[in-house]
Amino acid sequence: MDFIKLRENLLNNSAGRLLLSFAAFIYGLGVKATLLAYKKGWRKQKAVNSRVVCIGNITAGGTGKTTAVLLCASKLSRAGIRTAVVSRGYKRSQKKNEVVVLFDKDLLNWKESGDEPYMMSQLLAEDKVPVVVSSDRYAAASEAVKQFRSQVVLLDDGMQHHRLKRDANIVLVDAVNPFGGEALLPLGTLREPVTALKRASLVVITHSDLVSQREREDIKDSVRLINDEIEIIEAVHKPDYYFDVTSKTKVPLKDLKGPAVAFSAIGDHSSFEQTLRNLGLDLKQTWRFPDHSTYTIEQMETFASSRGPLPLITTFKDYVKFPEGWQDIIKDKLYILAINMEILNGEERKLEEVLYPGLKKWK
């Protein structure tokens, strides 16, 4: 039984909730101890010679962080700002604190860096943005500044990382589940108390089109009770292009039409599949798996044998959970639907000011 299922089972009975509450209390003590250590100077922050902007969240789960990192990195690079992304590199084969630099498309494979940083490096290749990976984010940022003279370092998912000193925190709040059940892990999905929003320079309400205007206003009111001076903007996620995993190229949405098959292990399968249909695909078969599932080689073999000559479509969230060796099974016609973040209400400038204050020309 995986952690998600175990947690759901425990939440369904009083004894289980009591156990989760106790675990959340212990977890909260650890969070407070870490923050206190940095506040008192018992643990030291370290700075690099670059502007450091963290893009993170206070909840576990999908707030759209990856799309936000890609948007910010692309905007900075196209404005002429030397930019690098620093990522921890979850489940990579290299030692956690070893620094791995992704800049050349064919330099490394995904196992050495972790799936997500590798994918980001592919998507940012056209913008010439390096992705530097290490559990030691200070070492990674230092390498970015040394090797690429980065003017801005984007700290991917670093809200709960404190050693690397940053100039700004962009915090993403999912409109559908903004405050993690108002309980810390594992009782709720909060990584730290909502008071962490006091450290935010900007709050981005993601998936804002999935809730009503009244609900969005309620979220803003809740945020301002904690930080009454914070800027708050809204964002949505929209399909942008297909990423051909084999050729590592972007394919325009209009170029892929007709029969296809798809698979996903996400929270809302029907929305993903309907999006594909709206884009002109005739889905002959779909596979649905529970949210947060990881894939097996056997499942990859099923996809490959069942699809015939048809294109196979999935999501970025699914791609990063492929098993080792999948490339030997699915060798072509594998596409990822790229979903990009779009800032609403003409408020991109607020994001740009946090990324690089005072820059007058943005492309």
C-alpha positions as CSV (number, residue, x, y, z in Angstrom):
1,M,0.0,0.0,0.0
2,D,1.4,3.4,-1.0
3,F,1.5,6.5,1.2
4,I,-1.5,8.1,-0.5
5,K,-3.8,5.1,0.0
6,L,-2.6,4.6,3.5
7,R,-3.3,8.2,4.4
8,E,-6.8,8.1,2.8
9,N,-7.5,4.9,4.9
10,L,-6.3,6.6,8.1
11,L,-8.4,9.7,7.4
12,N,-11.5,7.6,7.3
13,N,-11.5,6.5,11.0
14,S,-11.0,8.4,14.3
15,A,-8.0,6.4,15.4
16,G,-6.3,7.0,12.1
17,R,-7.0,10.7,12.2
18,L,-5.5,10.8,15.7
19,L,-2.4,9.1,14.5
20,L,-2.1,11.5,11.5
21,S,-2.7,14.5,13.9
22,F,0.2,13.4,16.1
23,A,2.5,12.9,13.1
24,A,1.5,16.4,11.9
25,F,2.3,17.8,15.3
26,I,5.8,16.3,15.2
27,Y,6.3,17.4,11.6
28,G,5.3,20.9,12.6
29,L,7.8,21.0,15.4
30,G,10.5,20.1,12.9
31,V,9.4,22.9,10.6
32,K,9.4,25.5,13.4
33,A,12.8,24.3,14.6
34,T,14.3,24.8,11.2
35,L,12.9,28.3,10.8
36,L,14.0,29.2,14.3
37,A,17.6,28.0,13.6
38,Y,17.9,30.3,10.6
39,K,16.2,33.2,12.3
40,K,18.5,33.0,15.3
41,G,21.6,32.5,13.1
42,W,22.4,29.1,14.4
43,R,22.2,27.9,10.8
44,K,23.6,30.3,8.2
45,Q,22.2,31.3,4.8
46,K,24.6,31.6,2.0
47,A,24.4,34.1,-0.9
48,V,25.6,33.9,-4.5
49,N,26.5,36.8,-6.8
50,S,23.2,36.7,-8.6
51,R,19.6,37.5,-8.0
52,V,17.9,34.4,-6.6
53,V,14.1,34.0,-7.0
54,C,12.4,31.0,-5.5
55,I,9.3,29.5,-7.2
56,G,7.6,27.2,-4.7
57,N,4.5,26.4,-2.7
58,I,3.3,25.7,0.8
59,T,1.3,22.6,-0.1
60,A,2.2,19.2,-1.4
61,G,0.7,18.4,-4.8
62,G,0.1,20.0,-8.1
63,T,0.1,23.8,-8.0
64,G,1.6,24.1,-11.5
65,K,5.1,24.8,-10.2
66,T,6.9,23.3,-13.2
67,T,4.9,25.4,-15.7
68,A,5.6,28.5,-13.6
69,V,9.4,27.8,-13.6
70,L,9.3,27.3,-17.4
71,L,7.3,30.5,-17.9
72,C,9.7,32.6,-15.8
73,A,12.9,31.1,-17.2
74,S,11.7,31.7,-20.8
75,K,10.5,35.3,-20.1
76,L,13.9,36.2,-18.5
77,S,16.0,34.6,-21.2
78,R,14.0,36.3,-24.0
79,A,14.4,39.6,-22.2
80,G,18.2,39.1,-22.5
81,I,18.8,38.1,-18.9
82,R,21.2,35.3,-18.3
83,T,19.1,32.8,-16.4
84,A,19.6,29.4,-14.8
85,V,17.2,27.0,-13.0
86,V,18.4,25.2,-9.9
87,S,16.6,22.0,-9.0
88,R,17.0,19.3,-6.4
89,G,16.7,16.4,-8.8
90,Y,14.4,13.9,-7.2
91,K,15.3,10.1,-7.5
92,R,18.3,10.7,-9.7
93,S,21.1,8.1,-10.0
94,Q,23.9,10.5,-9.0
95,K,24.7,11.3,-5.4
96,K,22.3,13.8,-4.1
97,N,24.8,16.6,-3.4
98,E,26.7,16.1,-6.6
99,V,26.2,19.0,-9.0
100,V,25.0,18.0,-12.5
101,V,24.6,20.6,-15.2
102,L,22.1,20.2,-18.0
103,F,22.7,22.5,-21.0
104,D,23.5,20.4,-24.0
105,K,20.5,18.4,-25.2
106,D,22.5,15.2,-25.6
107,L,25.0,15.7,-22.8
108,L,23.3,13.5,-20.1
109,N,20.3,11.2,-19.8
110,W,17.4,11.6,-17.5
111,K,18.7,9.1,-14.9
112,E,21.7,11.2,-14.0
113,S,19.7,14.4,-13.3
114,G,16.2,13.1,-12.4
115,D,13.3,13.1,-14.8
116,E,11.9,16.5,-14.0
117,P,15.1,18.6,-14.4
118,Y,15.9,16.7,-17.5
119,M,12.6,17.5,-19.0
120,M,12.8,21.1,-18.1
121,S,16.3,21.3,-19.7
122,Q,14.8,19.9,-23.0
123,L,11.9,22.4,-22.9
124,L,14.3,25.3,-22.2
125,A,16.9,24.3,-24.7
126,E,15.7,26.9,-27.3
127,D,16.0,29.6,-24.7
128,K,19.5,28.6,-23.7
129,V,18.6,28.2,-20.0
130,P,20.8,25.7,-18.1
131,V,19.3,23.5,-15.4
132,V,21.7,22.8,-12.6
133,V,20.9,19.9,-10.2
134,S,22.0,19.1,-6.7
135,S,20.4,18.7,-3.3
136,D,23.0,21.3,-2.2
137,R,21.1,24.2,-3.8
138,Y,23.9,26.7,-2.8
139,A,26.5,24.6,-4.6
140,A,24.2,24.4,-7.7
141,A,23.6,28.1,-7.7
142,S,27.3,28.8,-7.3
143,E,28.0,26.6,-10.3
144,A,25.4,28.4,-12.4
145,V,27.0,31.8,-11.6
146,K,30.5,30.5,-12.2
147,Q,29.8,28.6,-15.4
148,F,27.1,30.7,-17.0
149,R,27.5,34.1,-15.2
150,S,23.8,33.8,-14.4
151,Q,22.1,37.1,-13.6
152,V,19.0,35.4,-12.2
153,V,18.9,31.9,-10.6
154,L,15.4,30.4,-10.3
155,L,15.2,28.1,-7.4
156,D,12.7,25.4,-8.3
157,D,10.5,24.2,-5.5
158,G,12.6,25.9,-2.8
159,M,10.1,27.5,-0.5
160,Q,11.1,25.1,2.3
161,H,14.8,25.3,1.5
162,H,16.5,28.0,3.5
163,R,20.3,27.7,3.1
164,L,20.4,29.5,-0.2
165,K,19.6,33.1,0.4
166,R,17.0,34.5,-2.0
167,D,15.8,37.9,-3.1
168,A,12.2,37.0,-3.7
169,N,9.7,34.2,-3.1
170,I,7.0,33.5,-5.7
171,V,4.4,31.3,-4.0
172,L,1.9,29.3,-6.0
173,V,-1.5,28.6,-4.5
174,D,-3.8,26.1,-6.2
175,A,-7.3,27.6,-6.4
176,V,-8.9,24.2,-6.1
177,N,-7.2,23.3,-2.8
178,P,-5.4,26.5,-1.7
179,F,-4.5,25.7,1.9
180,G,-4.1,22.0,2.1
181,G,-7.0,21.3,4.3
182,E,-5.5,23.8,6.7
183,A,-3.4,21.0,8.3
184,L,0.2,20.1,8.1
185,L,1.4,16.8,6.5
186,P,0.4,14.1,6.8
187,L,-3.0,15.1,8.2
188,G,-3.4,17.7,5.5
189,T,-1.1,18.7,2.6
190,L,0.5,21.8,4.0
191,R,4.3,21.6,3.9
192,E,4.4,24.5,6.4
193,P,1.9,26.7,8.2
194,V,0.0,29.3,6.0
195,T,1.9,32.0,7.9
196,A,4.8,31.1,5.6
197,L,3.0,33.5,3.2
198,K,4.6,36.3,5.2
199,R,7.8,35.4,3.3
200,A,6.2,35.7,-0.1
201,S,6.9,38.5,-2.5
202,L,4.1,37.5,-4.9
203,V,1.3,35.0,-4.7
204,V,0.0,33.3,-7.9
205,I,-3.4,31.7,-7.7
206,T,-3.1,28.9,-10.3
207,H,-6.0,26.9,-11.9
208,S,-8.1,30.0,-11.3
209,D,-10.5,29.1,-14.1
210,L,-11.6,26.0,-12.1
211,V,-13.3,27.9,-9.3
212,S,-15.8,30.8,-9.2
213,Q,-14.8,34.4,-8.9
214,R,-16.2,34.4,-5.3
215,E,-13.9,31.5,-4.4
216,R,-10.9,33.4,-5.9
217,E,-11.8,36.5,-3.9
218,D,-12.0,34.4,-0.7
219,I,-8.5,33.0,-1.3
220,K,-7.2,36.5,-1.8
221,D,-8.9,37.7,1.4
222,S,-7.3,34.7,3.3
223,V,-3.9,35.5,1.9
224,R,-4.2,39.2,2.8
225,L,-5.1,38.3,6.4
226,I,-1.6,36.9,6.6
227,N,0.3,39.4,4.4
228,D,-1.8,42.5,3.7
229,E,0.9,44.0,1.4
230,I,1.3,41.1,-0.9
231,E,0.6,41.3,-4.6
232,I,-1.7,38.6,-5.8
233,I,-2.2,37.6,-9.5
234,E,-4.2,34.8,-11.2
235,A,-3.1,32.3,-13.7
236,V,-4.6,29.4,-15.8
237,H,-3.0,26.5,-17.7
238,K,-3.6,26.1,-21.4
239,P,-2.3,23.6,-24.0
240,D,0.5,25.1,-26.0
241,Y,2.2,22.4,-28.1
242,Y,3.1,18.7,-28.2
243,F,6.6,17.7,-27.2
244,D,8.0,14.8,-29.3
245,V,10.0,12.8,-26.8
246,T,11.9,10.9,-29.5
247,S,13.1,13.9,-31.5
248,K,13.1,16.3,-28.5
249,T,11.3,18.9,-30.6
250,K,8.1,20.9,-30.2
251,V,5.2,20.0,-32.5
252,P,2.4,22.6,-33.1
253,L,-1.0,21.5,-31.8
254,K,-2.4,21.8,-35.4
255,D,0.1,19.2,-36.7
256,L,-1.3,16.3,-34.7
257,K,-4.9,15.3,-35.6
258,G,-6.9,12.2,-36.1
259,P,-6.7,8.8,-34.4
260,A,-4.5,8.5,-31.2
261,V,-4.4,6.8,-27.8
262,A,-3.7,8.3,-24.5
263,F,-2.8,7.4,-20.9
264,S,-2.7,9.3,-17.6
265,A,-2.4,9.0,-13.9
266,I,-3.7,12.4,-12.8
267,G,-6.5,13.7,-10.7
268,D,-8.9,14.6,-13.6
269,H,-8.6,12.1,-16.5
270,S,-11.7,13.4,-18.3
271,S,-10.4,16.9,-18.5
272,F,-7.1,15.8,-20.1
273,E,-8.9,13.5,-22.5
274,Q,-11.5,16.2,-23.4
275,T,-8.6,18.6,-24.1
276,L,-7.1,16.2,-26.5
277,R,-10.5,15.8,-28.3
278,N,-10.9,19.5,-28.4
279,L,-7.5,19.7,-30.1
280,G,-8.7,17.4,-32.9
281,L,-7.6,13.9,-31.7
282,D,-9.9,10.9,-32.0
283,L,-9.0,8.8,-29.0
284,K,-9.4,5.2,-29.9
285,Q,-8.2,3.9,-26.5
286,T,-7.4,5.5,-23.1
287,W,-5.8,4.1,-20.0
288,R,-6.6,5.7,-16.7
289,F,-4.6,5.1,-13.5
290,P,-5.0,6.5,-10.0
291,D,-3.5,9.9,-9.3
292,H,0.2,9.8,-8.2
293,S,0.7,6.3,-9.7
294,T,4.1,5.3,-11.1
295,Y,4.4,3.2,-14.2
296,T,5.8,-0.3,-14.7
297,I,7.7,-1.8,-17.6
298,E,4.7,-4.1,-18.1
299,Q,2.4,-1.1,-18.5
300,M,4.8,0.4,-21.0
301,E,4.8,-2.8,-23.0
302,T,0.9,-2.8,-23.0
303,F,0.9,0.8,-24.4
304,A,3.4,-0.1,-27.1
305,S,1.6,-3.3,-28.2
306,S,-1.9,-2.0,-28.0
307,R,-1.6,1.3,-29.8
308,G,-0.4,-0.1,-33.2
309,P,0.8,2.7,-35.4
310,L,-1.1,5.4,-33.5
311,P,0.5,8.3,-31.6
312,L,0.7,7.9,-27.9
313,I,-0.2,11.0,-25.8
314,T,0.4,11.6,-22.1
315,T,1.2,14.5,-19.7
316,F,4.3,15.9,-18.3
317,K,3.3,14.7,-14.9
318,D,3.1,11.2,-16.2
319,Y,6.3,11.4,-18.1
320,V,8.4,12.0,-15.0
321,K,7.1,8.8,-13.5
322,F,8.1,6.4,-16.3
323,P,10.1,3.4,-15.2
324,E,13.8,2.8,-16.0
325,G,14.2,1.2,-19.4
326,W,11.0,2.6,-20.9
327,Q,13.0,4.0,-23.9
328,D,13.7,0.5,-25.1
329,I,10.0,-0.2,-25.4
330,I,8.4,3.0,-26.7
331,K,10.7,4.2,-29.4
332,D,8.6,6.6,-31.4
333,K,5.4,8.6,-31.7
334,L,5.3,9.4,-28.0
335,Y,4.0,12.9,-27.3
336,I,3.6,15.0,-24.2
337,L,0.9,17.6,-24.2
338,A,2.7,20.8,-23.0
339,I,0.5,22.9,-20.8
340,N,1.7,26.4,-20.3
341,M,0.8,29.0,-17.6
342,E,-0.9,32.1,-18.7
343,I,-1.2,35.2,-16.4
344,L,-4.7,36.7,-16.4
345,N,-6.0,40.3,-16.3
346,G,-2.9,41.8,-17.9
347,E,-0.9,41.5,-14.7
348,E,2.3,39.9,-16.2
349,R,4.2,43.0,-15.2
350,K,3.7,42.2,-11.5
351,L,5.4,38.9,-12.1
352,E,8.2,40.5,-14.2
353,E,8.9,43.1,-11.5
354,V,9.5,40.3,-9.0
355,L,11.7,38.4,-11.4
356,Y,13.9,41.3,-12.4
357,P,12.8,44.7,-10.9
358,G,13.2,47.7,-13.2
359,L,13.7,45.9,-16.5
360,K,11.9,48.1,-19.0
361,K,11.9,45.9,-22.0
362,W,10.2,42.5,-21.8
363,K,9.5,40.4,-24.9
